[in-house]
Structure formats: structure tokens, C-alpha cells
Amino acid sequence: MGQTAREEDRPGGAVEAKRSTTIALDAFGGDDCPGVEVEGAVEAARGGVHVILVGREDELRKALRRYPDHERLPIRIHHASETIGMADSPSKAVRNKPDASMPVAFDLVKRGEADAVMSAGNSGAMLACGLFKYRRIRGVDRPPLVTSLPTRTGMAVVLDVGANVECRPLNLVQFGVLGAVYSSFKHGKARPTVGILSNGTEEGKGTELTRAAHRVLSEHASEDFEYTGYVEGGRLFGGGVDVVVTDGFTGNVALKLIEATGRLIGGWLREAVNRGMRQKLGALLLKSAFGELKHRLDPDTYGAAPLLGVGGVAFICHGGSSSFAIATALRLSARSVDEDLLPKLADAVARNKHLFDAAKGLETQAEGAKPPRSATVQEESS
């Protein structure tokens, strides 16, 4: 059976896999599917990752024939007759298309034929599949999407980057716990530092949401991380914070702005280099430095975004991901299973229940302090 954690409404726990770690890849999720997915799967399989390509069998066999060594690789095909597009309503698609490649990939994990799911498809549908098929780790309210960003001194984890547009203080506190575990797994941080994204570092900055989460994390310590307070946007790349917590709306806007800025800078560099022979000669001398810069700015380098907090392993790539990104994500998915990321997340959630109870208590206080709606309406009309 695929790797599972303590889950709401699901009996049983983790069962040790007797076979090689296997990733179910939704081969019809990305913009250029299935060619990019197949190429990425072949690259990952050449490195030892076992992959199940999920989707229309005839098209997948045709795409695999481009690689003479594919029959010797740990790749197999599982037929799924339908697909979920980027424009599909996530919850409706998951319910109405049971034989689509994405939900079928999740079913393979539930049946024990695979250990994790990876897709470059509709992120909302991935979230819906994660909740419907895996359910949540016990104690988790809302699973976030996570990404890693390069900083001056290494890497930082940012969450949520799109799964939850509206959040409660409890959610931000839980994101801090989940993000700390992922930072330890992905980037080797023994006890990561955690901060909340805000518009300033002073106590009174931020919104009601960030101030409430800040209060909880300031007043209640965790053995899994060190809380350092607010983080301004300009400090994201400074390297002083390992985990940056925010709501999904803010995180998604920030992520897309960062990616667009990277593309803009790359375009400016290309324009500058192509202005004349002197610039081209200079660029030739700096070729290795430019290559390193491109590698650090390229989102494909860092693989996929995990959906943390669900009772299974699921990674999501951008729809326009390259085959390199697909292969990187498949390797990361396999590593997360092999290194027991899911049980570590479940243990951390249980260990930090005191933080979550404090957040819930603060939310209850805030709700009780609000005037009754009838009184508010009366005041507005007077």
C-alpha cells in the first residue's frame, strides 16, 4: 500500500512497502502532455525511479517508442480514458470524471500499486483529489501548497502559495509547523526559523490574521522550529528565515511576481548581450557565471510543490513545466517516500497540538468580542 499517515475517518496506519518506491504520474496534466511527462519519466527512470504513466494507453505507448531503451526501464502504463483540463471545475471534475488520469493516479496509491502522485495538471483538482482520496492528516485543518525559493545564503520554504485564498490564524500556525518539517526534509535545516510575511516588522503591522498568528507563535514555543516574527517582502531573499508563512492569495501573487521578475531579468540580460560583439565576447567570458545564475533562477530546478497535510504524498508541477522539472519532481517524490516525510509531518502535527489549541482559543475570543450582527446592522442604519 502507498505511504499513509494518521488520517481523519480512515482506519489503519502506514504499511511498509515491499517493492521499490513507485510514483504514479498523471501523464495528461501539463500544457504539452503527454510528451513532456513521458520524457521526464524516462529521465527519472534512467536514474532508478519507478514510474507508472497514467493516461490514454495508445498515446503513451506511441510517446515511449521515441526512447529505444524504454523497455529496459522501470516504467509501466496504466490506462485512464479521461483527462481533467485547466479550465475544469476542480470538485466537479473529480466527481464526474472518475476515469481521468489524475484521480486514477490517486486510486493507484490507495490500492497499494504506487506510493505517491505527481501531476503538472489543474492544481485545484489536485487539492480536491488530495482531500477526497487521501483525506487529511489527523489534526490538519487546511493543507497548503509549498514552494522553495533561492536566497542569498541557501533556500527558503514559502507556504501557502495557492491552495487556501482565505485563512484563519490556525491555518497560518499549522503552515509554520508543516513548513518547518518540509524545510528539514528538503533543505536539511535541523531547527528551521519561521516567520510570517507582513508589510513591516513592528508589532502593529499586518492584518488581523497575521497579528493573531504572530501572537500565538510568539507566546507558545515549538521544539520543531524557532519563530522569528514578521518577514517583510524585501527579506524573502535575504537568507535570514527558513520558512515564510502566508495565506494562499498573498503567497500565489508573490510567487508569480517573483517568477515574472526572474524572466524579465533574463530577458534584459539576453538583450544586453546581443547588442554588439564586445558584449558577446564579455558574455563568453562570463558563460559559467551566467549558467549558474540561470540555474538558480529557473523554477524547474527546484521540482514540484508538495501538497502538505493530506494523508498521502502528492506533488504538483506548473502546467508549463519542462521534462527536466518533471524528472526532478519524480525524484523528489520518491525521496519523500523513502525518507518518511509523511509520518514526520503527522508526528509534528500531533506534537504541536498546544499551538493549534492556542490559535483556536484566540479565534473563539475574537469571535466572542464581535458585536451581534443585528446590532451592527442597526448601527449602520442609524
N, C-alpha and C positions, 0 to 999 in steps of 0.2 A: 504494500500500500504506500502511496505517496506520503511524504513527511507531513504530519499534522501536529497541532498544538492543542492545549485545552481550549475547547470551543463551547460557545453557547448552544444549547439544545442538541449537542452531538455527543453520543456515548464514546467512551474509549479514548486512548491517547495515541502517542507515537508508536509506530511499529517499525522495527529495524528492517531496512531494505536488504534483500539477499542478492540483488543483482546490481549492476553498475547504475550509477545515478543517471536518470533519463529525463530529458526536457521535452515536453510537448510544445511544439512551435506552431502557432496559428500562422499558416503559410499564406493566408489570403487577407491579411490585415493592412499591409503597407500600401503606399501610393503606387509602387511599381511591382506589386506582387504578381506571381509568386517567384519571379526570377531573382530578386534581391534576397528574399528569405532562403531560397534554395542555395544560392551562392554562399550566404553566411553560414548556413547549416553545414555545407561541405567543408568550409574553412574550419569551423569549430570541431567537426567530426574528425578531421585530419589530426587534430590535437588531442583526440581521445574522448570528446564529449559525445554521449549517446543522444540521438535526436529522433523524435517522431514528427514527421511532417504531416500536419493535419489540413486537409482540404480536398479539392477535386483531384481524384487519383490520376486521371488521364493527363491533366496538365502538369501535375507534379512529376510524373514519370518522364514526360517529354523534357521538362526542365532539367531533370537529373541526368539525362543522356548526354548533356553537354560536358559532363565530367567523366572521363574514361575510368577513373578509379572509384566511382561511387558504389559499385557492388562490393568493394572490399571495406567500405566504411560502415561504422555503426549508425546507419540511418535506415529507417523504415517509414512507410507511408500508411496513414490511417485515413480512409475516405470520409469526407464530410461534404454533403451535397450543396449546402447553402453558405452564404457569407453575410457578414454584418458590415455595412458601409459606414463611412464617417458621418453621413447625414442621417443615419437611422436613429430613432429614439432609443437610448440605451436599454431601459427597462422593458419596453415593448419588444425590441428585437430579441432580447434574451428569452422572453416568454414565448414569442411567436415563431422563432427560428431555432428550434431545439437541435436541428442537424447542421447548424452553422459551425464553421471551423473553430471559432473562439469558445463557445460553450462545450463543444465536443472535446476540446483540449482539456478543459477543466474536468470533464467527466472521466477522462483517461487517468487523471491523478486520483480522483475519488475511487476508481476501480483498482488502483494499485499498479497500473501499467506505466505510469510516469510519476515523477517526483515534483515537478514544477511546471508552470506555464509561462510562456513568453510570447508576446504579441506586439506588433507595431500598428495595431488597429485602433478602433474607437476607444479612447480612454474611459469614457463614461460607461461603455459596455463592459470593459474590463473590471471597473469598480462594481458594477451590478453583478457580474459573474462571481467576483470575489465574495460578495455579500451573500448571494443566493446559493452558490455552490460550496464555498468554503465555510461560510458564516464567519463570525468574528472570534478572535482570541477572547477568552473569558475576561471581562472587565474593561474591554476597549469599547469606547462609545462610537468613534468615527475613525476609520482607517485613513491615513494620509498618504499622499504621493511624495516621494523623496527624490532629490537630485543632489549631485556633488558638484561643487564649483572650485576651480583653482584659485588659490590665494598666494600672497607673497611668500608664505612660509610652508605651504602644503596644500591641503584640501579642506573645504568646509562642507558640511551637510546642511541643506535647506529643506524645510518642510513646514507646511503643506504647499505644494506647487500646483494645485488644481482640483483636488478631489472634493474639498469642502469650502464652498464660497462663503458660507456663513458659519461662524464657530461660537462656541461657548468657552468661558475660561477653562473648564475641564478639558476641552479638546486641546488647547494650547499646552496645558500642563502635560497631558498624555503624549503630545507630539515631542515634548522635550525628552521624555523617558524613552520613547521608541527611537528617536533620532540619536540619542546617546548610545544605545545598543548598536545601531547601524554604523555609527562612526567608529566604534570599537572594532566591529567586524570588518568594515570596508577599508578603513584607514589606519587601523592599529592603535587607536587612542585608548590608553589604559583607563583614564577617568576624564572623559571629554568635558570641555567647558560649554555651557549652554547659555544663549542669550535670546531675547525677544526683539524682533525687528520693530523699530519705532522711529519717530521723527525727531528724536532727541534723547539724551541720556539722563536728563533731570527727572526726578520722581513724578512730577506733574505732567510729563509729556505722554503722548499716546492717546488711546481711546479708552472707553470703559472696559472693553475687552482686554486690552493689553495691560492696563493698570491692575485689573483683578488678577490676571495670571501672574503678573510681576509680584504682587503681594504674596500670593501662595508660595511661589518659588523662593522668595526672599525669606519668608518666615519658617519654611519647612525644608530641611536638608534631605539630600538623597545620597546614598552610597554609590550610585551609578554615575553621577556627574556633579560638576561644580557650577552653580548658577552665578553668572557674572553681571546680570542686569540687562538693560536695554542696549540694542545694537543699532546704530544709525546706518543708513544705506551705504554711506561712504566707507564704512568699516567692513563691509562684506568681504572685500578682497585683502584686508589688512593682515589677516592671519591670527588675530587675537582671540577668535571664537571658533570652536569646532562645530557647533550645532546652532543654526539660526532658525527660530520658530516663528511662524506667522500663519495667518489664515490663508485658505486656498486662493482667494481672489487676489490678495496682495502678492502672494508668492508667485502666482502664474504671470501676473503683469510684470513683476521684477525679472522673472526668468526670461520672458520673451524680449524684454528690453535689453537684457544682458546679451542674449544671443544675437539680436539685431545689431547691437554695438560692435560685437566681435566681427560680424560680417562687414559692417561699414569700415572698420579699421583695416580689415584685409583688403577691401576694395581700394581704399586710399593708398595702401602700400603698393598694390599692383599698378595703379595709375602713376605713382611716383617713379617706380622702377622703369616703366616703359616710356618715359619722357625723352630719353636720349641714350647714346652709347655710354656716356660716363656713368649714368645711373645704373645701366645694366651691368657694367663692369663692377661697380660697387656692390650690387646685389649678388654677383657671383662670389665675391669675397665673403659676403655675409650669408651665403646659402645655408650653412649649417645652423646659424642662429635663427634665420627665418623659418627653417624647418622645425626647430624646437618650439618657436612661438606658435606656429600653426598647430602643432600637436597639442599644445596647452590650451589653445582657444577653441579647438574642434570638439563640439559636444559628443561626437561619435567615439571619442577616446574614452569616455567615462561610462559607456554602456547604457543600460536602461534604468528607469526609475522603478524601484520596488514599491509595491502596494503593501505597506506595513500595517499590521493589526488584524489582518484576516487570518483564518485558520489554515493557511497553506501558503506556498511560495508562488508569487506572481510578479513578473517584471514586464514593464511597458516601455517600448521604444517609440520615438517620434515617427509619425507616418512617413516622413521623407528620409528615414534612416538608410544609410548605406549598408552594403553587405558586411563591411568591417564592423559597423555598430551592431549588427545582428549577431555576428560571431562573438564580439566582446560581451554582449548581453547573455548569450547562451553559456559562455564560460563563467560569467558572474553568477548566473542562476544555479549552475552545477556546484560552484563553490559554496553558495549559501546553504545548499542542502548538505554538502559534505561537512561543513563546519557548524552545523546545527544552529543556524540563525534563528529559525522559528522557535525552538524550545528556549533559546536565550531571551527572545522577546517576551514569551509567555512568563518566564521566571521573573523578568524585570517588572512586568505589569503587576504581578502578584506582590512583589517586594515593595512596590511604591504605592500601595493602596492608601497609605496615610496621606499622600499628596492629593490623590483623587478625592478622598473624603473631605479634605480641607477645601478643595475647589467647589465641591457640591454644596458644602456648608455656606461658603461665601455667596454662591448663586442663590441659595434659599434666602439668605439675609437680604440680598439686593432685591429679590422679588417681593419680599415682605415689606420693604421700605417704599415700594411704589404706591402711589395713591390709587384707590379703586377707579376702574375705568369710568363709571358713572359720574364720579366726582370730577374727573379730568374733563369729560365732555361738558359738564355744567360750567366749569371754569372757562373753557374755551368759548362757550356761547354767551357768557355774561359780558 
